[in-house]
Amino acid sequence: EQQAPPKRPKRLYRYENNKILGGVCSGLANYFNIDVTIVRIIFLILLFSFGFGILAYIILWIAVPNSADTVIGSTRKKLYRDSDDKIMGGVCSGIGNYFGINAWIPRALFLLPFLSFAFRWNDGVFPNFLKIGFSPGSIIIYIILWLVIPEAKTTAEKLEMKGEKVDIDSIKNSVMEE
């Protein structure tokens, strides 16, 4: 009698091939062997009815590894704090590198509650839809992200942060630029 090889446990990955935003829904659909549209509808219902769908999605986006991590030589994109372009902690520049946007966009989003508080005394400065009351929420979120997101220290981590391929040639080019 021959024994069958032991089964590897099923792992949850975010799938890059069928993603809209981060590949979380397509990864969950693949893991549970259901249609990805059903998972996306569930997340939309959670987003609009209870509001915690976005939080669950972001947590899964950060915590669940990318399917590209299983392929040797593939490009990987990971969220790191950027120590080269930091003002305070490097959180916003890391987010900017991850999403391929200028670092000033996340910085402005974190500063918007402070700006609205500073100009609250003058009702003509902000239109009604931009009048956001001061809340320490952006400070708390920034501090949590500062504690949770690792800092990109090595050249390979800096390349992963920007979504560039990590191989000998790219590391050599990056070191030569530095």
Backbone as CSV, one residue per row, in Angstrom:
resi,resn,N_x,N_y,N_z,CA_x,CA_y,CA_z,C_x,C_y,C_z
1,GLU,0.821,-1.182,0.000,0.000,0.000,0.000,0.866,1.247,0.000
2,GLN,0.546,2.145,-0.885,1.259,3.413,-0.922,0.472,4.451,-0.162
3,GLN,1.210,5.256,0.559,0.571,6.337,1.286,0.581,7.593,0.426
4,ALA,-0.495,8.299,0.496,-0.573,9.571,-0.231,0.309,10.585,0.478
5,PRO,0.925,11.502,-0.284,1.741,12.525,0.371,0.869,13.392,1.280
6,PRO,1.449,13.857,2.373,0.645,14.683,3.288,0.186,15.963,2.597
7,LYS,-1.054,16.340,2.887,-1.602,17.564,2.288,-1.054,18.775,3.000
8,ARG,-0.708,19.753,2.212,-0.263,21.020,2.790,-1.490,21.792,3.241
9,PRO,-1.386,22.469,4.374,-2.548,23.244,4.819,-2.846,24.380,3.842
10,LYS,-4.116,24.664,3.710,-4.569,25.731,2.830,-4.177,27.071,3.432
11,ARG,-3.615,27.972,2.613,-3.198,29.293,3.096,-3.996,30.374,2.396
12,LEU,-4.203,31.454,3.118,-4.919,32.602,2.587,-3.922,33.593,2.018
13,TYR,-4.113,33.971,0.745,-3.278,34.954,0.070,-4.172,35.995,-0.590
14,ARG,-3.631,37.192,-0.752,-4.286,38.199,-1.594,-3.858,37.908,-3.025
15,TYR,-4.818,37.867,-3.951,-4.483,37.516,-5.325,-4.392,38.748,-6.211
16,GLU,-3.225,38.916,-6.813,-2.938,40.054,-7.686,-3.614,39.912,-9.048
17,ASN,-3.883,38.685,-9.473,-4.412,38.467,-10.822,-5.855,38.914,-10.977
18,ASN,-6.607,38.939,-9.894,-8.028,39.267,-9.977,-8.373,40.333,-8.944
19,LYS,-7.587,41.376,-8.873,-7.808,42.383,-7.844,-8.453,43.629,-8.425
20,ILE,-9.172,44.324,-7.561,-9.668,45.653,-7.886,-8.882,46.666,-7.074
21,LEU,-8.729,46.407,-5.790,-7.994,47.326,-4.931,-6.736,46.650,-4.379
22,GLY,-6.888,45.683,-3.507,-5.724,45.052,-2.891,-5.669,43.551,-3.060
23,GLY,-6.693,42.950,-3.652,-6.712,41.514,-3.847,-7.271,40.740,-2.666
24,VAL,-7.810,41.437,-1.662,-8.338,40.773,-0.471,-9.562,39.934,-0.823
25,CYS,-10.508,40.514,-1.531,-11.740,39.786,-1.872,-11.451,38.582,-2.762
26,SER,-10.585,38.740,-3.744,-10.267,37.607,-4.617,-9.519,36.525,-3.847
27,GLY,-8.693,36.902,-2.880,-8.010,35.909,-2.051,-8.978,35.147,-1.164
28,LEU,-9.929,35.863,-0.546,-10.936,35.200,0.284,-11.816,34.278,-0.559
29,ALA,-12.192,34.730,-1.758,-13.013,33.906,-2.641,-12.274,32.636,-3.043
30,ASN,-11.005,32.750,-3.325,-10.220,31.579,-3.693,-10.071,30.632,-2.504
31,TYR,-9.860,31.182,-1.320,-9.673,30.368,-0.120,-10.936,29.574,0.217
32,PHE,-12.110,30.235,0.124,-13.365,29.573,0.456,-14.045,28.935,-0.756
33,ASN,-13.408,29.037,-1.927,-13.887,28.440,-3.163,-15.309,28.920,-3.516
34,ILE,-15.468,30.254,-3.489,-16.735,30.861,-3.881,-16.449,31.953,-4.901
35,ASP,-17.495,32.485,-5.499,-17.356,33.518,-6.510,-16.891,34.830,-5.861
36,VAL,-15.946,35.494,-6.492,-15.377,36.726,-5.949,-16.427,37.837,-5.860
37,THR,-17.413,37.818,-6.734,-18.465,38.844,-6.697,-19.248,38.781,-5.393
38,ILE,-19.477,37.592,-4.885,-20.200,37.438,-3.615,-19.410,38.073,-2.476
39,VAL,-18.107,37.827,-2.445,-17.262,38.400,-1.379,-17.242,39.922,-1.496
40,ARG,-17.156,40.444,-2.705,-17.154,41.902,-2.888,-18.474,42.521,-2.445
41,ILE,-19.571,41.859,-2.725,-20.877,42.360,-2.294,-20.973,42.351,-0.773
42,ILE,-20.465,41.303,-0.143,-20.477,41.235,1.332,-19.679,42.396,1.918
43,PHE,-18.504,42.672,1.361,-17.702,43.788,1.866,-18.409,45.123,1.648
44,LEU,-19.094,45.289,0.524,-19.831,46.532,0.286,-20.991,46.681,1.266
45,ILE,-21.684,45.587,1.552,-22.773,45.638,2.534,-22.219,46.014,3.904
46,LEU,-21.108,45.390,4.294,-20.497,45.725,5.585,-20.022,47.170,5.619
47,LEU,-19.532,47.659,4.497,-19.055,49.041,4.431,-20.198,50.031,4.617
48,PHE,-21.296,49.814,3.897,-22.370,50.800,3.921,-23.374,50.607,5.057
49,SER,-23.491,49.401,5.601,-24.472,49.210,6.663,-23.869,49.378,8.054
50,PHE,-22.716,48.805,8.282,-22.124,48.851,9.615,-20.892,49.745,9.693
51,GLY,-20.230,49.969,8.569,-19.075,50.853,8.546,-17.757,50.187,8.866
52,PHE,-17.781,48.953,9.361,-16.503,48.336,9.699,-15.950,47.473,8.571
53,GLY,-16.604,47.461,7.417,-16.092,46.726,6.268,-14.772,47.278,5.791
54,ILE,-14.632,48.596,5.830,-13.372,49.219,5.390,-12.238,48.886,6.345
55,LEU,-12.527,48.863,7.639,-11.506,48.521,8.632,-11.065,47.068,8.473
56,ALA,-12.025,46.165,8.293,-11.690,44.754,8.087,-10.866,44.574,6.815
57,TYR,-11.241,45.292,5.757,-10.510,45.184,4.493,-9.066,45.663,4.649
58,ILE,-8.878,46.793,5.319,-7.530,47.342,5.507,-6.679,46.405,6.358
59,ILE,-7.269,45.856,7.418,-6.522,44.926,8.268,-6.106,43.692,7.476
60,LEU,-7.028,43.143,6.678,-6.683,41.974,5.861,-5.653,42.333,4.796
61,TRP,-5.739,43.528,4.239,-4.784,43.960,3.219,-3.373,43.997,3.806
62,ILE,-3.254,44.443,5.038,-1.941,44.531,5.675,-1.471,43.163,6.167
63,ALA,-2.387,42.366,6.742,-1.992,41.131,7.414,-1.826,39.932,6.482
64,VAL,-2.603,39.856,5.417,-2.576,38.688,4.540,-1.480,38.868,3.494
65,PRO,-0.614,37.852,3.336,0.468,37.979,2.354,-0.053,37.963,0.925
66,ASN,0.729,38.540,0.044,0.415,38.629,-1.374,0.737,37.307,-2.044
67,SER,-0.026,36.932,-3.066,0.250,35.695,-3.795,1.596,35.766,-4.511
68,ALA,2.078,36.977,-4.793,3.384,37.125,-5.448,4.520,36.710,-4.517
69,ASP,4.264,36.648,-3.211,5.295,36.224,-2.266,5.674,34.763,-2.459
70,THR,4.816,33.980,-3.096,5.085,32.560,-3.290,5.901,32.293,-4.551
71,VAL,6.027,33.285,-5.426,6.741,33.106,-6.687,8.143,33.692,-6.553
72,ILE,9.132,32.887,-6.820,10.521,33.346,-6.710,10.816,34.312,-7.843
73,GLY,11.401,35.455,-7.508,11.785,36.455,-8.492,10.664,37.388,-8.893
74,SER,9.507,37.286,-8.246,8.399,38.169,-8.604,8.531,39.502,-7.885
75,THR,7.825,40.481,-8.401,7.834,41.776,-7.726,6.909,41.702,-6.528
76,ARG,7.353,42.291,-5.456,6.580,42.297,-4.221,6.400,43.732,-3.780
77,LYS,5.227,44.010,-3.270,4.958,45.351,-2.773,4.530,45.220,-1.333
78,LYS,5.296,45.823,-0.433,4.983,45.762,0.986,4.951,47.164,1.552
79,LEU,4.168,47.322,2.598,4.031,48.620,3.245,5.113,48.768,4.309
80,TYR,5.983,49.748,4.114,7.037,50.089,5.059,6.990,51.592,5.327
81,ARG,7.565,51.990,6.458,7.788,53.413,6.694,9.053,53.795,5.935
82,ASP,9.020,54.937,5.264,10.158,55.398,4.462,11.060,56.273,5.310
83,SER,12.247,55.777,5.610,13.181,56.537,6.450,13.920,57.615,5.668
84,ASP,13.924,57.525,4.341,14.649,58.501,3.524,13.872,59.799,3.330
85,ASP,12.547,59.712,3.280,11.719,60.884,2.991,10.737,61.133,4.141
86,LYS,11.246,61.055,5.352,10.336,61.207,6.482,10.385,62.614,7.053
87,ILE,9.245,63.033,7.542,9.160,64.269,8.309,9.012,63.900,9.776
88,MET,8.088,62.959,10.039,7.906,62.471,11.394,7.526,60.996,11.314
89,GLY,8.458,60.116,11.427,8.191,58.687,11.433,8.228,58.014,10.082
90,GLY,7.963,58.710,9.003,7.993,58.128,7.675,6.731,57.381,7.275
91,VAL,5.658,57.516,8.055,4.413,56.806,7.764,3.810,57.295,6.445
92,CYS,3.662,58.593,6.302,3.010,59.154,5.106,3.838,58.918,3.844
93,SER,5.151,59.029,3.938,5.965,58.766,2.749,5.951,57.285,2.398
94,GLY,5.851,56.414,3.397,5.708,54.989,3.128,4.388,54.669,2.453
95,ILE,3.312,55.295,2.928,1.996,55.111,2.304,2.021,55.647,0.874
96,GLY,2.672,56.793,0.675,2.788,57.358,-0.668,3.542,56.437,-1.614
97,ASN,4.650,55.862,-1.145,5.402,54.921,-1.975,4.586,53.680,-2.294
98,TYR,3.848,53.182,-1.307,3.068,51.961,-1.512,1.983,52.169,-2.561
99,PHE,1.287,53.288,-2.498,0.196,53.541,-3.437,0.650,54.273,-4.694
100,GLY,1.930,54.623,-4.787,2.439,55.296,-5.977,1.955,56.728,-6.113
101,ILE,1.774,57.405,-4.980,1.323,58.794,-4.992,2.348,59.650,-4.261
102,ASN,2.225,60.945,-4.407,3.117,61.858,-3.709,2.855,61.772,-2.207
103,ALA,3.903,61.850,-1.407,3.779,61.723,0.049,2.959,62.849,0.658
104,TRP,2.804,63.961,-0.050,2.046,65.084,0.507,0.546,64.808,0.554
105,ILE,0.067,63.859,-0.246,-1.367,63.537,-0.216,-1.755,62.898,1.120
106,PRO,-1.077,61.824,1.591,-1.423,61.306,2.926,-1.138,62.323,4.027
107,ARG,-0.101,63.127,3.864,0.202,64.149,4.874,-0.950,65.148,4.981
108,ALA,-1.488,65.556,3.843,-2.604,66.503,3.851,-3.848,65.874,4.475
109,LEU,-4.069,64.578,4.213,-5.225,63.906,4.799,-5.110,63.798,6.319
110,PHE,-3.899,63.585,6.816,-3.706,63.546,8.266,-3.801,64.941,8.889
111,LEU,-3.455,65.977,8.119,-3.476,67.344,8.648,-4.817,68.046,8.480
112,LEU,-5.708,67.523,7.654,-6.988,68.182,7.389,-7.796,68.493,8.657
113,PRO,-7.905,67.580,9.632,-8.641,67.945,10.856,-8.001,69.114,11.614
114,PHE,-6.670,69.208,11.587,-5.998,70.320,12.261,-6.240,71.643,11.541
115,LEU,-6.214,71.612,10.211,-6.452,72.833,9.440,-7.873,73.339,9.623
116,SER,-8.839,72.426,9.652,-10.220,72.852,9.839,-10.426,73.432,11.232
117,PHE,-9.714,72.906,12.226,-9.814,73.437,13.588,-9.185,74.830,13.664
118,ALA,-8.044,75.009,13.002,-7.344,76.295,13.045,-8.147,77.398,12.375
119,PHE,-8.892,77.060,11.321,-9.640,78.077,10.598,-11.135,78.066,10.933
120,ARG,-11.510,77.387,12.003,-12.918,77.300,12.369,-13.503,78.665,12.721
121,TRP,-12.676,79.551,13.293,-13.177,80.856,13.723,-13.651,81.700,12.555
122,ASN,-13.141,81.452,11.352,-13.535,82.217,10.177,-14.404,81.327,9.304
123,ASP,-15.714,81.547,9.317,-16.636,80.679,8.596,-16.477,80.761,7.080
124,GLY,-15.832,81.782,6.564,-15.709,81.922,5.119,-14.537,81.170,4.524
125,VAL,-13.675,80.592,5.341,-12.474,79.950,4.803,-12.789,78.595,4.186
126,PHE,-13.500,77.734,4.907,-13.813,76.404,4.399,-15.265,76.346,3.962
127,PRO,-15.547,75.728,2.812,-16.940,75.485,2.442,-17.570,74.511,3.446
128,ASN,-18.883,74.437,3.461,-19.586,73.607,4.434,-19.177,72.137,4.380
129,PHE,-18.908,71.591,3.178,-18.581,70.176,3.095,-17.177,69.870,3.626
130,LEU,-16.323,70.874,3.825,-14.993,70.652,4.376,-14.896,70.975,5.859
131,LYS,-15.971,71.378,6.466,-15.932,71.722,7.890,-15.940,70.445,8.719
132,ILE,-14.763,70.017,9.085,-14.586,68.813,9.880,-14.175,69.253,11.267
133,GLY,-14.856,68.779,12.262,-14.486,69.136,13.623,-13.165,68.503,14.009
134,PHE,-12.468,69.120,14.934,-11.195,68.582,15.378,-11.426,67.266,16.102
135,SER,-10.672,66.310,15.740,-10.744,65.009,16.378,-9.329,64.478,16.521
136,PRO,-9.002,63.910,17.670,-7.666,63.337,17.821,-7.514,62.019,17.077
137,GLY,-8.523,61.614,16.332,-8.484,60.345,15.617,-7.327,60.228,14.649
138,SER,-7.017,61.303,13.924,-5.906,61.225,12.962,-4.570,61.058,13.687
139,ILE,-4.436,61.663,14.858,-3.199,61.496,15.637,-3.071,60.051,16.114
140,ILE,-4.175,59.501,16.609,-4.166,58.127,17.110,-3.870,57.146,15.983
141,ILE,-4.509,57.333,14.831,-4.260,56.458,13.684,-2.807,56.556,13.239
142,TYR,-2.259,57.772,13.203,-0.869,57.953,12.791,0.078,57.233,13.749
143,ILE,-0.159,57.371,15.048,0.709,56.721,16.043,0.616,55.202,15.931
144,ILE,-0.604,54.677,15.736,-0.757,53.227,15.572,-0.008,52.747,14.333
145,LEU,-0.148,53.480,13.218,0.568,53.105,12.001,2.077,53.186,12.205
146,TRP,2.541,54.177,12.956,3.966,54.334,13.240,4.481,53.123,14.017
147,LEU,3.675,52.615,14.932,4.089,51.471,15.744,3.984,50.153,14.992
148,VAL,3.004,50.031,14.099,2.720,48.762,13.444,3.535,48.561,12.166
149,ILE,3.703,49.604,11.372,4.382,49.477,10.078,5.890,49.467,10.309
150,PRO,6.582,48.432,9.813,8.038,48.394,9.986,8.743,49.417,9.097
151,GLU,9.935,49.813,9.512,10.724,50.772,8.744,11.549,50.035,7.695
152,ALA,11.609,50.580,6.484,12.420,50.002,5.417,13.877,50.358,5.670
153,LYS,14.658,49.361,6.084,16.060,49.612,6.419,17.012,49.129,5.328
154,THR,16.746,47.963,4.770,17.647,47.416,3.763,17.240,47.902,2.373
155,THR,18.142,47.737,1.438,17.858,48.114,0.050,16.729,47.272,-0.518
156,ALA,16.696,45.994,-0.172,15.623,45.118,-0.659,14.267,45.589,-0.143
157,GLU,14.190,45.985,1.132,12.934,46.481,1.686,12.513,47.789,1.022
158,LYS,13.470,48.646,0.696,13.146,49.904,0.023,12.620,49.645,-1.390
159,LEU,13.160,48.631,-2.064,12.654,48.274,-3.386,11.251,47.668,-3.285
160,GLU,11.017,46.807,-2.280,9.692,46.224,-2.076,8.662,47.301,-1.754
161,MET,9.075,48.321,-1.008,8.177,49.406,-0.631,7.665,50.134,-1.876
162,LYS,8.505,50.239,-2.886,8.126,50.934,-4.123,7.529,49.993,-5.154
163,GLY,7.486,48.686,-4.848,6.914,47.715,-5.774,7.843,47.350,-6.902
164,GLU,9.136,47.520,-6.686,10.113,47.185,-7.719,10.631,45.770,-7.495
165,LYS,11.107,45.164,-8.566,11.618,43.804,-8.498,12.901,43.781,-7.669
166,VAL,13.008,42.791,-6.800,14.188,42.648,-5.953,15.054,41.540,-6.536
167,ASP,16.114,41.941,-7.210,17.103,40.989,-7.707,18.472,41.662,-7.657
168,ILE,19.485,40.968,-8.074,20.852,41.475,-7.983,21.011,42.793,-8.733
169,ASP,20.459,42.858,-9.950,20.616,44.065,-10.765,19.924,45.279,-10.138
170,SER,18.699,45.099,-9.640,17.974,46.237,-9.064,18.627,46.689,-7.754
171,ILE,19.139,45.756,-6.969,19.830,46.133,-5.728,21.105,46.872,-6.074
172,LYS,21.834,46.406,-7.077,23.073,47.070,-7.490,22.773,48.486,-7.991
173,ASN,21.739,48.648,-8.820,21.374,49.977,-9.329,20.951,50.905,-8.198
174,SER,20.202,50.370,-7.250,19.746,51.188,-6.129,20.906,51.631,-5.249
175,VAL,21.846,50.734,-5.000,23.022,51.094,-4.184,23.882,52.113,-4.912
176,MET,24.005,51.988,-6.244,24.791,52.943,-7.019,24.157,54.331,-6.980
177,GLU,22.803,54.403,-6.987,22.111,55.687,-6.920,22.311,56.350,-5.553
178,GLU,22.354,55.534,-4.496,22.540,56.082,-3.152,23.958,56.582,-2.991
